[in-house]
Amino acid sequence: LLLALAGCAGPLPSAGPGLPRVGLAAKEVRQTVSLEEAPWRSVGLVATAVGGRCTGAVIGPRTVLTAAHCLLDPRSARMLQPEAVAFVIGLSPDSAGERRGVASFIYGPGFVARPGPMPDPDAPPDADWAVLTLDAEAPELPPGLALPLATALVRPGTPVALGGYQADRPRVLIADLACTTLGYGRDASGRLMLRHSCSATGGSSGGPLLLRQADGRWVVAGVGSMAVRGEAGGWAVPAATVRRDAAAAKGG
């Protein structure tokens, strides 16, 4: 399959017939979700000084999970400086939300991309994740927002949801609430990516693939990374991979 990054970097296209339907179903299935309810109250906008717009999820009082390619300068495919990245929570048509600066970030080992940005076939696909540490001068995010990461791989056929601040509704959080995990793909080096059926377009990159447990709590099953052109769904970095590699990057 020809894969492309789910277009977060660069200016947002205007809504209309010309909007790229990357990973978007032929029939509209996405719907507006409430910023007051779990898990969507934990989802926000990741914005960069070069015009990039992606999605991120709160995973700690000062930490946000997103995709590594969301932090690229699209012209050079080099990582931006942390001060060029911000996280906005509570963005809506009626509110500019609360903006937090980024003090630092870590990202998947070996992650690189090509200008555009486009995937680098020599890079490990499951390295497309990043954890942002928010500016310590700003107040901590409210208690109870942090979403836990799944500790194990999610079974194919599991119901999930994927939402984000997408290119056709840039100030509205919209989500596909009725999609599933389809299985896993493995590259030549054995690295796994999680395939899902969720409908989304540009701006959904970095958004959490969300799973509701039997007790009603939500967990992050994966991080939205790539989409398949011409059909609904895409690929996510498994949350279990993020847990493993982030712990190693931070020395445990």
C-alpha positions in Angstrom: 0.0 0.0 0.0 1.1 3.5 -0.7 1.1 5.3 2.6 1.2 9.1 3.2 1.5 11.1 6.4 -2.0 12.3 7.3 -1.2 15.9 6.4 -0.7 18.0 9.5 2.2 20.2 8.5 1.8 23.3 6.5 -1.3 25.6 6.0 -4.7 24.0 6.4 -6.6 23.6 3.1 -10.0 25.3 2.9 -13.0 23.1 3.2 -14.7 22.1 0.0 -14.5 19.6 -2.9 -10.7 20.0 -3.2 -10.1 18.8 0.4 -7.8 15.7 0.3 -9.8 12.7 1.5 -6.9 11.0 3.1 -8.2 8.1 5.2 -11.7 9.5 4.9 -14.7 7.2 4.3 -16.9 7.9 1.2 -19.9 8.3 3.5 -19.5 10.8 6.3 -19.3 9.0 9.6 -17.6 11.6 11.8 -19.5 13.6 14.4 -18.9 16.4 16.8 -17.9 15.4 20.3 -18.2 17.2 23.6 -15.2 18.9 25.1 -16.8 18.5 28.5 -16.9 14.7 28.4 -14.3 11.9 28.6 -12.2 11.1 26.7 -12.5 14.2 24.5 -11.9 16.7 27.2 -8.3 15.3 27.2 -7.8 15.9 23.5 -6.4 19.2 22.1 -4.7 20.9 19.2 -0.9 20.7 18.6 0.1 23.8 16.7 3.5 24.9 15.4 5.0 28.3 14.4 5.3 27.1 10.8 1.6 26.5 10.5 1.4 22.8 11.3 -1.8 21.6 13.0 -2.2 18.2 14.5 -3.9 16.6 17.5 -2.6 15.5 20.9 -3.8 13.7 24.0 -3.1 14.6 27.6 -1.3 11.7 29.3 0.0 13.5 32.4 -0.3 16.8 34.3 2.3 18.4 31.9 2.7 15.8 29.2 0.9 15.4 25.8 1.2 12.5 23.3 1.2 13.2 19.6 3.0 12.1 16.4 6.6 12.9 15.8 5.9 14.1 12.3 3.7 16.9 13.7 6.9 18.5 15.1 8.6 18.8 11.7 9.4 21.8 9.6 7.8 20.6 6.3 10.3 22.3 4.1 13.4 20.8 5.7 11.9 17.7 7.5 13.9 18.8 10.5 12.5 18.9 14.0 11.4 22.3 15.2 12.6 23.7 18.5 10.2 23.2 21.4 9.4 26.9 21.7 7.9 26.6 18.2 5.3 24.2 19.4 2.2 24.8 21.5 -0.7 22.7 22.9 -4.2 24.2 22.9 -7.0 22.5 25.0 -10.6 23.5 24.9 -10.5 25.0 21.4 -14.0 25.5 20.0 -16.0 27.9 17.7 -16.8 29.9 20.8 -13.4 29.7 22.6 -9.7 30.1 21.7 -9.0 27.5 24.4 -6.1 27.5 26.8 -2.7 27.6 25.2 0.4 26.0 26.8 4.0 26.3 25.6 6.2 23.3 25.2 9.5 23.2 27.2 10.9 20.0 25.6 9.9 16.8 23.8 11.1 13.3 23.1 10.2 11.2 20.1 10.6 7.7 18.7 14.2 6.4 18.3 15.3 6.5 14.7 12.4 8.8 13.5 13.3 10.7 10.4 11.1 12.0 7.5 11.6 13.6 4.1 10.5 17.1 3.1 6.9 17.5 2.4 6.8 15.8 5.0 6.7 12.3 3.6 7.7 9.0 5.2 11.3 7.9 4.9 11.2 4.2 3.9 14.4 3.6 5.8 13.0 4.9 9.1 11.2 2.6 11.6 7.5 3.3 11.2 6.7 2.8 14.9 9.0 5.7 15.8 6.4 8.2 14.7 5.4 9.3 18.2 6.3 12.2 20.5 5.7 13.2 24.1 5.6 16.9 24.8 6.5 18.3 28.2 4.6 21.5 28.7 6.1 24.7 30.1 6.5 24.6 33.8 5.5 28.3 34.2 2.0 27.5 33.2 -0.4 25.8 35.6 -0.7 22.0 35.4 -3.6 20.7 33.4 -6.6 19.9 35.5 -6.6 16.6 37.5 -8.3 13.7 35.8 -7.5 14.6 32.3 -4.6 12.2 31.8 -5.4 9.2 29.6 -3.4 6.0 30.4 -1.6 4.1 27.6 -2.6 0.5 26.9 0.0 -1.9 28.3 -0.4 -4.5 25.6 -1.3 -4.9 22.0 -5.0 -4.6 21.2 -6.8 -7.5 19.6 -8.0 -7.1 16.0 -11.7 -6.4 15.8 -11.7 -4.2 19.0 -14.0 -1.2 18.9 -12.1 2.1 19.0 -12.6 5.8 18.3 -10.4 8.4 16.7 -10.9 12.1 16.9 -9.1 15.3 16.2 -9.0 18.9 15.0 -9.3 18.1 11.3 -8.8 20.3 8.2 -12.4 20.6 7.2 -13.6 21.6 10.8 -10.4 23.2 12.3 -12.0 24.6 15.4 -14.3 21.7 16.1 -13.3 18.4 17.7 -14.8 15.6 15.5 -14.4 11.9 15.7 -15.3 8.5 14.2 -16.9 6.7 17.1 -17.7 3.4 15.4 -14.5 2.1 14.0 -12.3 -1.0 14.8 -8.8 -2.3 14.9 -8.2 -4.4 11.8 -4.9 -6.1 12.6 -1.2 -5.4 12.5 1.4 -4.8 9.8 5.1 -5.7 10.2 8.0 -4.1 8.2 11.1 -5.9 7.1 12.8 -5.3 10.5 9.8 -6.7 12.4 8.4 -3.5 13.7 4.6 -3.5 14.2 2.0 -0.9 13.2 -1.7 -1.1 14.2 -4.2 -0.9 11.3 -7.6 0.7 12.0 -10.8 1.6 10.1 -11.3 5.1 11.6 -12.3 7.8 9.1 -10.2 11.0 9.4 -8.4 13.6 7.3 -5.6 16.1 7.7 -5.1 17.4 11.3 -6.0 14.0 12.9 -2.3 13.1 12.9 -1.1 12.5 16.5 -4.7 11.9 17.7 -5.2 9.1 20.1 -6.8 5.8 19.0 -9.1 5.3 22.0 -10.4 2.2 23.5 -13.1 2.0 26.2 -12.5 -0.7 28.8 -15.2 -2.9 30.4 -15.2 -0.6 33.5 -15.9 2.5 31.4 -12.5 4.0 31.5 -10.8 5.1 28.3 -7.2 4.2 27.4 -5.0 5.1 24.4 -4.5 2.1 22.2 -2.3 3.9 19.6 -1.2 7.2 18.1 -2.5 8.2 14.7 0.4 8.2 12.3 -0.4 7.4 8.6 -3.4 7.1 6.4 -4.2 5.1 3.3 -5.1 7.3 0.3 -8.4 6.4 -1.3 -10.0 4.5 1.6 -11.0 5.0 5.2 -8.7 4.1 8.0 -5.0 4.3 8.6 -2.1 3.2 10.8 -1.2 3.9 14.4 1.8 3.4 16.5 0.7 0.9 19.2 0.6 2.5 22.7 2.5 -0.4 24.1 5.4 0.5 21.8 5.3 4.1 23.0 5.4 3.0 26.6 8.4 0.8 26.0 10.4 3.2 23.9 9.5 6.3 26.0 10.6 4.6 29.2 13.9 3.7 27.5 14.4 7.2 26.2 13.9 8.7 29.7 16.1 6.1 31.4 13.2 4.1 32.8 
